[in-house]
Amino acid sequence: MKKPLNLPAFKTERAERAFWAKIDLADYFESQDFQSVSFPNLKPTSRAISLRLSEPMILRLKERANERHVPYQALIKQYIAEGLKS
């Protein structure tokens, strides 16, 4: 039989962190207590960066992107992702 989890009123974030650091949730929950959830609208966070490319390189990227009917920045991201896989 699992214990009920009684949460105290935390006065500070530090006190809450200390509380969660010292307890073991396995003492309070069984694996069957949990339900699967999905977050369909979550998007990976992204951050804008500045990248200097030569004019001829940008023109070539735009040409290739146009051939594939995608924005050239999306094509750059695709190329980077493929490079990171290999």
PADO-138678 format. One record per atom (N, C-alpha, C, O): chain; x, y, z; residue number from 0; residue in three letters. Coordinates in Angstrom, 1 decimal. Last residue first. Layout:
PADO-138678
{rec 'A'; {X; Y; Z}; NUM; 'ala'}
...
This chain:
PADO-138678
{rec 'A'; {25.2; 12.5; -40.4}; 85; 'ser'}
{rec 'A'; {26.3; 11.7; -41.0}; 85; 'ser'}
{rec 'A'; {27.6; 11.8; -40.2}; 85; 'ser'}
{rec 'A'; {28.6; 11.2; -40.5}; 85; 'ser'}
{rec 'A'; {23.5; 14.2; -39.1}; 84; 'lys'}
{rec 'A'; {23.3; 12.8; -39.0}; 84; 'lys'}
{rec 'A'; {24.5; 11.9; -39.5}; 84; 'lys'}
{rec 'A'; {24.7; 10.8; -39.0}; 84; 'lys'}
{rec 'A'; {24.5; 16.7; -39.7}; 83; 'leu'}
{rec 'A'; {24.6; 16.3; -38.4}; 83; 'leu'}
{rec 'A'; {24.4; 14.8; -38.2}; 83; 'leu'}
{rec 'A'; {24.9; 14.1; -37.3}; 83; 'leu'}
{rec 'A'; {23.7; 16.9; -42.4}; 82; 'gly'}
{rec 'A'; {25.1; 16.9; -42.1}; 82; 'gly'}
{rec 'A'; {25.3; 16.4; -40.7}; 82; 'gly'}
{rec 'A'; {26.3; 15.7; -40.4}; 82; 'gly'}
{rec 'A'; {20.9; 17.0; -42.1}; 81; 'glu'}
{rec 'A'; {21.5; 15.8; -42.8}; 81; 'glu'}
{rec 'A'; {23.0; 15.7; -42.5}; 81; 'glu'}
{rec 'A'; {23.5; 14.6; -42.3}; 81; 'glu'}
{rec 'A'; {20.7; 19.5; -40.8}; 80; 'ala'}
{rec 'A'; {20.2; 18.3; -40.1}; 80; 'ala'}
{rec 'A'; {20.8; 17.0; -40.8}; 80; 'ala'}
{rec 'A'; {21.3; 16.1; -40.1}; 80; 'ala'}
{rec 'A'; {21.7; 21.2; -42.8}; 79; 'ile'}
{rec 'A'; {22.4; 21.1; -41.6}; 79; 'ile'}
{rec 'A'; {22.0; 19.8; -40.8}; 79; 'ile'}
{rec 'A'; {22.9; 19.1; -40.3}; 79; 'ile'}
{rec 'A'; {19.7; 20.8; -44.8}; 78; 'tyr'}
{rec 'A'; {21.1; 20.4; -45.1}; 78; 'tyr'}
{rec 'A'; {21.9; 20.3; -43.8}; 78; 'tyr'}
{rec 'A'; {22.7; 19.4; -43.7}; 78; 'tyr'}
{rec 'A'; {17.5; 21.8; -43.5}; 77; 'gln'}
{rec 'A'; {17.5; 20.4; -43.9}; 77; 'gln'}
{rec 'A'; {19.0; 20.0; -44.1}; 77; 'gln'}
{rec 'A'; {19.4; 18.9; -43.7}; 77; 'gln'}
{rec 'A'; {18.3; 24.5; -43.2}; 76; 'lys'}
{rec 'A'; {18.1; 23.7; -42.0}; 76; 'lys'}
{rec 'A'; {18.1; 22.2; -42.3}; 76; 'lys'}
{rec 'A'; {18.7; 21.4; -41.6}; 76; 'lys'}
{rec 'A'; {18.3; 25.2; -45.9}; 75; 'ile'}
{rec 'A'; {19.5; 25.3; -45.1}; 75; 'ile'}
{rec 'A'; {19.4; 24.4; -43.9}; 75; 'ile'}
{rec 'A'; {20.3; 23.7; -43.5}; 75; 'ile'}
{rec 'A'; {15.6; 24.9; -46.5}; 74; 'leu'}
{rec 'A'; {16.5; 24.0; -47.2}; 74; 'leu'}
{rec 'A'; {17.9; 24.0; -46.4}; 74; 'leu'}
{rec 'A'; {18.5; 23.0; -46.3}; 74; 'leu'}
{rec 'A'; {14.5; 26.9; -45.0}; 73; 'ala'}
{rec 'A'; {14.1; 25.5; -44.6}; 73; 'ala'}
{rec 'A'; {15.1; 24.6; -45.3}; 73; 'ala'}
{rec 'A'; {15.5; 23.5; -44.7}; 73; 'ala'}
{rec 'A'; {15.5; 29.0; -46.4}; 72; 'gln'}
{rec 'A'; {16.0; 28.8; -45.0}; 72; 'gln'}
{rec 'A'; {15.6; 27.4; -44.5}; 72; 'gln'}
{rec 'A'; {16.4; 26.8; -43.7}; 72; 'gln'}
{rec 'A'; {14.2; 28.9; -48.8}; 71; 'tyr'}
{rec 'A'; {15.6; 28.6; -48.8}; 71; 'tyr'}
{rec 'A'; {16.1; 28.4; -47.4}; 71; 'tyr'}
{rec 'A'; {17.1; 27.6; -47.2}; 71; 'tyr'}
{rec 'A'; {11.1; 27.1; -48.9}; 70; 'pro'}
{rec 'A'; {11.8; 28.3; -48.6}; 70; 'pro'}
{rec 'A'; {13.3; 28.0; -48.4}; 70; 'pro'}
{rec 'A'; {13.7; 26.9; -47.9}; 70; 'pro'}
{rec 'A'; {10.5; 24.9; -51.7}; 69; 'val'}
{rec 'A'; {10.6; 25.1; -50.2}; 69; 'val'}
{rec 'A'; {11.3; 26.4; -50.0}; 69; 'val'}
{rec 'A'; {12.0; 26.9; -50.9}; 69; 'val'}
{rec 'A'; {10.5; 23.8; -54.3}; 68; 'his'}
{rec 'A'; {9.3; 24.4; -53.8}; 68; 'his'}
{rec 'A'; {9.3; 24.5; -52.2}; 68; 'his'}
{rec 'A'; {8.3; 24.3; -51.6}; 68; 'his'}
{rec 'A'; {12.8; 22.9; -55.4}; 67; 'arg'}
{rec 'A'; {12.1; 21.9; -54.5}; 67; 'arg'}
{rec 'A'; {10.8; 22.5; -53.9}; 67; 'arg'}
{rec 'A'; {10.1; 21.8; -53.2}; 67; 'arg'}
{rec 'A'; {13.6; 25.1; -56.8}; 66; 'glu'}
{rec 'A'; {13.4; 23.8; -57.6}; 66; 'glu'}
{rec 'A'; {12.5; 22.8; -56.7}; 66; 'glu'}
{rec 'A'; {11.8; 22.1; -57.3}; 66; 'glu'}
{rec 'A'; {14.0; 26.8; -54.7}; 65; 'asn'}
{rec 'A'; {12.9; 27.1; -55.7}; 65; 'asn'}
{rec 'A'; {12.6; 25.8; -56.5}; 65; 'asn'}
{rec 'A'; {11.4; 25.6; -56.7}; 65; 'asn'}
{rec 'A'; {16.3; 25.7; -53.6}; 64; 'ala'}
{rec 'A'; {15.0; 25.7; -52.8}; 64; 'ala'}
{rec 'A'; {13.8; 25.9; -53.7}; 64; 'ala'}
{rec 'A'; {12.8; 25.3; -53.5}; 64; 'ala'}
{rec 'A'; {18.1; 26.2; -55.6}; 63; 'arg'}
{rec 'A'; {17.8; 24.8; -55.2}; 63; 'arg'}
{rec 'A'; {16.4; 24.7; -54.5}; 63; 'arg'}
{rec 'A'; {15.6; 23.8; -54.7}; 63; 'arg'}
{rec 'A'; {18.1; 29.0; -55.6}; 62; 'glu'}
{rec 'A'; {17.7; 28.3; -56.8}; 62; 'glu'}
{rec 'A'; {17.3; 26.8; -56.4}; 62; 'glu'}
{rec 'A'; {16.3; 26.4; -56.9}; 62; 'glu'}
{rec 'A'; {18.9; 29.5; -53.0}; 61; 'lys'}
{rec 'A'; {17.6; 29.9; -53.4}; 61; 'lys'}
{rec 'A'; {17.2; 29.2; -54.6}; 61; 'lys'}
{rec 'A'; {16.0; 28.9; -54.8}; 61; 'lys'}
{rec 'A'; {21.5; 28.5; -53.1}; 60; 'leu'}
{rec 'A'; {20.6; 27.9; -52.2}; 60; 'leu'}
{rec 'A'; {19.1; 28.3; -52.6}; 60; 'leu'}
{rec 'A'; {18.3; 27.4; -52.5}; 60; 'leu'}
{rec 'A'; {22.6; 30.3; -55.0}; 59; 'arg'}
{rec 'A'; {22.5; 28.8; -55.3}; 59; 'arg'}
{rec 'A'; {21.5; 28.1; -54.4}; 59; 'arg'}
{rec 'A'; {20.7; 27.3; -54.9}; 59; 'arg'}
{rec 'A'; {22.5; 32.6; -53.5}; 58; 'leu'}
{rec 'A'; {21.7; 32.5; -54.8}; 58; 'leu'}
{rec 'A'; {21.6; 31.1; -55.2}; 58; 'leu'}
{rec 'A'; {20.5; 30.7; -55.6}; 58; 'leu'}
{rec 'A'; {24.2; 32.0; -51.4}; 57; 'ile'}
{rec 'A'; {22.8; 32.3; -51.1}; 57; 'ile'}
{rec 'A'; {22.0; 32.1; -52.4}; 57; 'ile'}
{rec 'A'; {20.9; 31.6; -52.4}; 57; 'ile'}
{rec 'A'; {26.6; 31.8; -52.9}; 56; 'met'}
{rec 'A'; {26.1; 30.6; -52.1}; 56; 'met'}
{rec 'A'; {24.6; 30.8; -51.8}; 56; 'met'}
{rec 'A'; {23.8; 29.9; -52.0}; 56; 'met'}
{rec 'A'; {27.0; 34.4; -53.9}; 55; 'pro'}
{rec 'A'; {26.8; 33.2; -54.8}; 55; 'pro'}
{rec 'A'; {26.2; 32.0; -54.1}; 55; 'pro'}
{rec 'A'; {25.4; 31.3; -54.7}; 55; 'pro'}
{rec 'A'; {27.2; 35.8; -51.4}; 54; 'glu'}
{rec 'A'; {26.1; 36.0; -52.3}; 54; 'glu'}
{rec 'A'; {25.9; 34.9; -53.3}; 54; 'glu'}
{rec 'A'; {24.8; 34.4; -53.4}; 54; 'glu'}
{rec 'A'; {28.2; 33.8; -48.6}; 53; 'ser'}
{rec 'A'; {28.5; 34.6; -49.7}; 53; 'ser'}
{rec 'A'; {27.3; 34.7; -50.6}; 53; 'ser'}
{rec 'A'; {26.4; 33.9; -50.6}; 53; 'ser'}
{rec 'A'; {26.9; 34.2; -45.3}; 52; 'leu'}
{rec 'A'; {27.2; 33.3; -46.5}; 52; 'leu'}
{rec 'A'; {27.5; 34.3; -47.6}; 52; 'leu'}
{rec 'A'; {27.0; 35.4; -47.7}; 52; 'leu'}
{rec 'A'; {26.8; 34.3; -41.8}; 51; 'arg'}
{rec 'A'; {27.2; 35.0; -43.0}; 51; 'arg'}
{rec 'A'; {27.6; 34.0; -44.1}; 51; 'arg'}
{rec 'A'; {28.4; 33.1; -43.9}; 51; 'arg'}
{rec 'A'; {24.2; 34.1; -39.6}; 50; 'leu'}
{rec 'A'; {25.1; 33.3; -40.4}; 50; 'leu'}
{rec 'A'; {25.5; 34.0; -41.6}; 50; 'leu'}
{rec 'A'; {24.6; 34.3; -42.4}; 50; 'leu'}
{rec 'A'; {22.7; 34.2; -36.5}; 49; 'ser'}
{rec 'A'; {23.2; 35.0; -37.6}; 49; 'ser'}
{rec 'A'; {24.3; 34.2; -38.3}; 49; 'ser'}
{rec 'A'; {25.2; 33.7; -37.7}; 49; 'ser'}
{rec 'A'; {19.7; 32.6; -35.3}; 48; 'ile'}
{rec 'A'; {21.2; 32.8; -35.3}; 48; 'ile'}
{rec 'A'; {21.5; 33.7; -36.6}; 48; 'ile'}
{rec 'A'; {20.7; 33.8; -37.5}; 48; 'ile'}
{rec 'A'; {17.0; 32.0; -33.2}; 47; 'ala'}
{rec 'A'; {17.5; 32.6; -34.4}; 47; 'ala'}
{rec 'A'; {19.0; 32.8; -34.3}; 47; 'ala'}
{rec 'A'; {19.5; 33.2; -33.2}; 47; 'ala'}
{rec 'A'; {16.0; 28.9; -32.0}; 46; 'arg'}
{rec 'A'; {16.6; 30.2; -31.7}; 46; 'arg'}
{rec 'A'; {17.2; 30.7; -33.0}; 46; 'arg'}
{rec 'A'; {17.8; 30.0; -33.8}; 46; 'arg'}
{rec 'A'; {13.3; 26.8; -30.8}; 45; 'ser'}
{rec 'A'; {14.3; 27.2; -31.8}; 45; 'ser'}
{rec 'A'; {14.8; 28.6; -31.5}; 45; 'ser'}
{rec 'A'; {14.2; 29.4; -30.8}; 45; 'ser'}
{rec 'A'; {11.8; 24.0; -29.3}; 44; 'thr'}
{rec 'A'; {12.2; 25.4; -29.2}; 44; 'thr'}
{rec 'A'; {13.3; 25.7; -30.3}; 44; 'thr'}
{rec 'A'; {14.1; 24.8; -30.6}; 44; 'thr'}
{rec 'A'; {9.4; 22.0; -30.8}; 43; 'pro'}
{rec 'A'; {10.7; 22.2; -30.3}; 43; 'pro'}
{rec 'A'; {11.1; 23.7; -30.3}; 43; 'pro'}
{rec 'A'; {10.8; 24.4; -31.2}; 43; 'pro'}
{rec 'A'; {6.1; 22.4; -29.7}; 42; 'lys'}
{rec 'A'; {7.0; 22.5; -30.8}; 42; 'lys'}
{rec 'A'; {8.4; 22.6; -30.2}; 42; 'lys'}
{rec 'A'; {8.6; 23.3; -29.1}; 42; 'lys'}
{rec 'A'; {3.0; 20.9; -28.8}; 41; 'leu'}
{rec 'A'; {4.4; 21.3; -28.4}; 41; 'leu'}
{rec 'A'; {5.3; 21.4; -29.6}; 41; 'leu'}
{rec 'A'; {5.3; 20.5; -30.5}; 41; 'leu'}
{rec 'A'; {0.6; 20.0; -29.5}; 40; 'asn'}
{rec 'A'; {0.9; 21.3; -30.0}; 40; 'asn'}
{rec 'A'; {2.3; 21.8; -29.5}; 40; 'asn'}
{rec 'A'; {2.7; 22.9; -29.8}; 40; 'asn'}
{rec 'A'; {0.3; 17.4; -28.4}; 39; 'pro'}
{rec 'A'; {0.4; 17.6; -29.9}; 39; 'pro'}
{rec 'A'; {0.8; 19.0; -30.3}; 39; 'pro'}
{rec 'A'; {1.3; 19.1; -31.4}; 39; 'pro'}
{rec 'A'; {1.2; 15.7; -26.1}; 38; 'phe'}
{rec 'A'; {1.2; 17.2; -26.2}; 38; 'phe'}
{rec 'A'; {1.4; 17.5; -27.7}; 38; 'phe'}
{rec 'A'; {2.4; 17.9; -28.1}; 38; 'phe'}
{rec 'A'; {-0.3; 13.1; -24.3}; 37; 'ser'}
{rec 'A'; {0.4; 13.6; -25.5}; 37; 'ser'}
{rec 'A'; {0.2; 15.1; -25.5}; 37; 'ser'}
{rec 'A'; {-0.8; 15.6; -25.0}; 37; 'ser'}
{rec 'A'; {0.0; 10.5; -21.8}; 36; 'val'}
{rec 'A'; {-0.5; 11.8; -22.3}; 36; 'val'}
{rec 'A'; {0.3; 12.2; -23.5}; 36; 'val'}
{rec 'A'; {1.4; 11.7; -23.8}; 36; 'val'}
{rec 'A'; {-0.9; 7.7; -19.9}; 35; 'ser'}
{rec 'A'; {-0.2; 8.3; -21.1}; 35; 'ser'}
{rec 'A'; {-0.8; 9.6; -21.4}; 35; 'ser'}
{rec 'A'; {-2.0; 9.7; -21.4}; 35; 'ser'}
{rec 'A'; {-0.9; 7.7; -16.4}; 34; 'gln'}
{rec 'A'; {-1.6; 7.6; -17.6}; 34; 'gln'}
{rec 'A'; {-0.8; 8.3; -18.7}; 34; 'gln'}
{rec 'A'; {0.0; 9.2; -18.5}; 34; 'gln'}
{rec 'A'; {-0.1; 5.9; -13.4}; 33; 'phe'}
{rec 'A'; {0.2; 6.9; -14.4}; 33; 'phe'}
{rec 'A'; {-0.6; 6.7; -15.7}; 33; 'phe'}
{rec 'A'; {-0.9; 5.5; -16.0}; 33; 'phe'}
{rec 'A'; {-0.5; 3.8; -11.8}; 32; 'asp'}
{rec 'A'; {-1.1; 5.0; -11.4}; 32; 'asp'}
{rec 'A'; {-1.0; 6.1; -12.5}; 32; 'asp'}
{rec 'A'; {-1.8; 7.0; -12.5}; 32; 'asp'}
{rec 'A'; {1.2; 1.7; -12.5}; 31; 'gln'}
{rec 'A'; {-0.2; 1.7; -13.1}; 31; 'gln'}
{rec 'A'; {-1.0; 3.0; -12.7}; 31; 'gln'}
{rec 'A'; {-2.1; 3.2; -13.2}; 31; 'gln'}
{rec 'A'; {3.4; 2.2; -10.9}; 30; 'ser'}
{rec 'A'; {3.5; 2.5; -12.3}; 30; 'ser'}
{rec 'A'; {2.1; 2.5; -13.0}; 30; 'ser'}
{rec 'A'; {1.9; 3.3; -13.9}; 30; 'ser'}
{rec 'A'; {2.4; 3.9; -7.9}; 29; 'glu'}
{rec 'A'; {2.7; 2.7; -8.6}; 29; 'glu'}
{rec 'A'; {2.8; 3.0; -10.1}; 29; 'glu'}
{rec 'A'; {2.1; 4.0; -10.5}; 29; 'glu'}
{rec 'A'; {3.6; 6.3; -5.5}; 28; 'phe'}
{rec 'A'; {2.9; 5.9; -6.7}; 28; 'phe'}
{rec 'A'; {3.4; 4.6; -7.2}; 28; 'phe'}
{rec 'A'; {4.5; 4.2; -7.1}; 28; 'phe'}
{rec 'A'; {5.1; 6.7; -3.2}; 27; 'tyr'}
{rec 'A'; {3.8; 7.2; -3.2}; 27; 'tyr'}
{rec 'A'; {3.0; 6.8; -4.4}; 27; 'tyr'}
{rec 'A'; {1.7; 6.8; -4.4}; 27; 'tyr'}
{rec 'A'; {7.7; 5.8; -3.4}; 26; 'asp'}
{rec 'A'; {7.0; 5.5; -2.2}; 26; 'asp'}
{rec 'A'; {5.5; 5.9; -2.2}; 26; 'asp'}
{rec 'A'; {4.7; 5.4; -1.4}; 26; 'asp'}
{rec 'A'; {8.5; 6.8; -5.8}; 25; 'ala'}
{rec 'A'; {8.1; 5.4; -5.8}; 25; 'ala'}
{rec 'A'; {7.5; 5.0; -4.5}; 25; 'ala'}
{rec 'A'; {6.7; 4.0; -4.4}; 25; 'ala'}
{rec 'A'; {9.4; 9.3; -5.2}; 24; 'leu'}
{rec 'A'; {8.0; 9.2; -5.6}; 24; 'leu'}
{rec 'A'; {7.6; 7.8; -5.7}; 24; 'leu'}
{rec 'A'; {6.4; 7.5; -5.7}; 24; 'leu'}
{rec 'A'; {11.2; 10.1; -2.4}; 23; 'asp'}
{rec 'A'; {11.2; 9.2; -3.5}; 23; 'asp'}
{rec 'A'; {9.8; 8.9; -4.0}; 23; 'asp'}
{rec 'A'; {9.0; 8.4; -3.2}; 23; 'asp'}
{rec 'A'; {12.5; 13.3; -1.3}; 22; 'ile'}
{rec 'A'; {11.5; 12.2; -1.4}; 22; 'ile'}
{rec 'A'; {11.7; 11.3; -2.6}; 22; 'ile'}
{rec 'A'; {12.3; 11.7; -3.6}; 22; 'ile'}
{rec 'A'; {14.4; 15.3; -1.5}; 21; 'lys'}
{rec 'A'; {14.6; 14.3; -0.5}; 21; 'lys'}
{rec 'A'; {13.5; 13.2; -0.5}; 21; 'lys'}
{rec 'A'; {13.7; 12.2; 0.2}; 21; 'lys'}
{rec 'A'; {13.7; 17.0; -3.6}; 20; 'ala'}
{rec 'A'; {15.0; 16.4; -3.6}; 20; 'ala'}
{rec 'A'; {15.1; 15.2; -2.6}; 20; 'ala'}
{rec 'A'; {15.9; 14.3; -2.8}; 20; 'ala'}
{rec 'A'; {11.3; 18.2; -2.8}; 19; 'trp'}
{rec 'A'; {11.3; 17.2; -3.9}; 19; 'trp'}
{rec 'A'; {12.7; 16.4; -4.0}; 19; 'trp'}
{rec 'A'; {12.7; 15.3; -4.5}; 19; 'trp'}
{rec 'A'; {12.3; 19.8; -0.7}; 18; 'phe'}
{rec 'A'; {11.3; 18.8; -0.5}; 18; 'phe'}
{rec 'A'; {11.4; 17.7; -1.6}; 18; 'phe'}
{rec 'A'; {11.4; 16.5; -1.3}; 18; 'phe'}
{rec 'A'; {14.0; 21.6; -2.0}; 17; 'ala'}
{rec 'A'; {14.5; 20.7; -1.0}; 17; 'ala'}
{rec 'A'; {13.6; 19.6; -0.7}; 17; 'ala'}
{rec 'A'; {14.0; 18.4; -0.5}; 17; 'ala'}
{rec 'A'; {12.2; 22.9; -3.7}; 16; 'arg'}
{rec 'A'; {13.3; 22.1; -4.3}; 16; 'arg'}
{rec 'A'; {13.8; 21.1; -3.2}; 16; 'arg'}
{rec 'A'; {14.1; 20.0; -3.6}; 16; 'arg'}
{rec 'A'; {10.7; 24.3; -1.7}; 15; 'glu'}
{rec 'A'; {10.1; 23.3; -2.6}; 15; 'glu'}
{rec 'A'; {11.1; 22.3; -3.2}; 15; 'glu'}
{rec 'A'; {10.9; 21.1; -3.3}; 15; 'glu'}
{rec 'A'; {12.6; 26.0; -0.7}; 14; 'ala'}
{rec 'A'; {12.0; 25.0; 0.2}; 14; 'ala'}
{rec 'A'; {11.4; 23.9; -0.6}; 14; 'ala'}
{rec 'A'; {11.4; 22.7; -0.3}; 14; 'ala'}
{rec 'A'; {13.1; 27.5; -3.0}; 13; 'arg'}
{rec 'A'; {14.2; 26.7; -2.4}; 13; 'arg'}
{rec 'A'; {13.7; 25.6; -1.5}; 13; 'arg'}
{rec 'A'; {14.2; 24.5; -1.5}; 13; 'arg'}
{rec 'A'; {10.8; 28.9; -3.3}; 12; 'glu'}
{rec 'A'; {11.1; 27.9; -4.3}; 12; 'glu'}
{rec 'A'; {12.2; 26.9; -3.7}; 12; 'glu'}
{rec 'A'; {12.3; 25.8; -4.0}; 12; 'glu'}
{rec 'A'; {9.1; 29.1; -0.1}; 11; 'thr'}
{rec 'A'; {10.0; 29.6; -1.1}; 11; 'thr'}
{rec 'A'; {10.2; 28.5; -2.1}; 11; 'thr'}
{rec 'A'; {9.9; 27.3; -1.9}; 11; 'thr'}
{rec 'A'; {7.0; 28.0; 1.2}; 10; 'lys'}
{rec 'A'; {7.2; 29.4; 1.4}; 10; 'lys'}
{rec 'A'; {8.1; 30.0; 0.3}; 10; 'lys'}
{rec 'A'; {8.0; 31.1; 0.0}; 10; 'lys'}
{rec 'A'; {4.6; 25.6; 0.4}; 9; 'phe'}
{rec 'A'; {6.0; 26.0; 0.3}; 9; 'phe'}
{rec 'A'; {6.1; 27.5; 0.4}; 9; 'phe'}
{rec 'A'; {5.4; 28.2; -0.3}; 9; 'phe'}
{rec 'A'; {2.7; 23.5; 2.2}; 8; 'ala'}
{rec 'A'; {2.6; 24.9; 1.6}; 8; 'ala'}
{rec 'A'; {4.1; 25.4; 1.6}; 8; 'ala'}
{rec 'A'; {4.7; 25.6; 2.6}; 8; 'ala'}
{rec 'A'; {3.2; 20.0; 1.4}; 7; 'pro'}
{rec 'A'; {3.2; 21.2; 2.3}; 7; 'pro'}
{rec 'A'; {3.0; 22.5; 1.5}; 7; 'pro'}
{rec 'A'; {3.2; 22.5; 0.3}; 7; 'pro'}
{rec 'A'; {1.3; 17.4; 0.2}; 6; 'leu'}
{rec 'A'; {2.2; 18.5; -0.1}; 6; 'leu'}
{rec 'A'; {2.1; 19.6; 0.9}; 6; 'leu'}
{rec 'A'; {1.0; 20.1; 1.1}; 6; 'leu'}
{rec 'A'; {1.2; 14.1; 0.7}; 5; 'asn'}
{rec 'A'; {0.7; 15.4; 1.3}; 5; 'asn'}
{rec 'A'; {1.7; 16.4; 1.0}; 5; 'asn'}
{rec 'A'; {2.8; 16.4; 1.6}; 5; 'asn'}
{rec 'A'; {0.4; 11.2; -0.8}; 4; 'leu'}
{rec 'A'; {1.4; 12.3; -0.9}; 4; 'leu'}
{rec 'A'; {0.8; 13.6; -0.4}; 4; 'leu'}
{rec 'A'; {-0.1; 14.2; -1.1}; 4; 'leu'}
{rec 'A'; {-0.1; 8.2; 1.0}; 3; 'pro'}
{rec 'A'; {-0.7; 9.4; 0.3}; 3; 'pro'}
{rec 'A'; {0.4; 10.5; 0.3}; 3; 'pro'}
{rec 'A'; {1.2; 10.7; 1.3}; 3; 'pro'}
{rec 'A'; {1.8; 5.3; 0.3}; 2; 'lys'}
{rec 'A'; {1.4; 6.4; 1.2}; 2; 'lys'}
{rec 'A'; {0.8; 7.5; 0.4}; 2; 'lys'}
{rec 'A'; {1.1; 7.7; -0.7}; 2; 'lys'}
{rec 'A'; {0.6; 2.1; -0.9}; 1; 'lys'}
{rec 'A'; {1.4; 3.3; -1.0}; 1; 'lys'}
{rec 'A'; {0.9; 4.4; -0.1}; 1; 'lys'}
{rec 'A'; {-0.3; 4.4; 0.2}; 1; 'lys'}
{rec 'A'; {0.9; -1.2; 0.0}; 0; 'met'}
{rec 'A'; {0.0; 0.0; 0.0}; 0; 'met'}
{rec 'A'; {0.9; 1.2; 0.0}; 0; 'met'}
{rec 'A'; {1.8; 1.4; 0.8}; 0; 'met'}
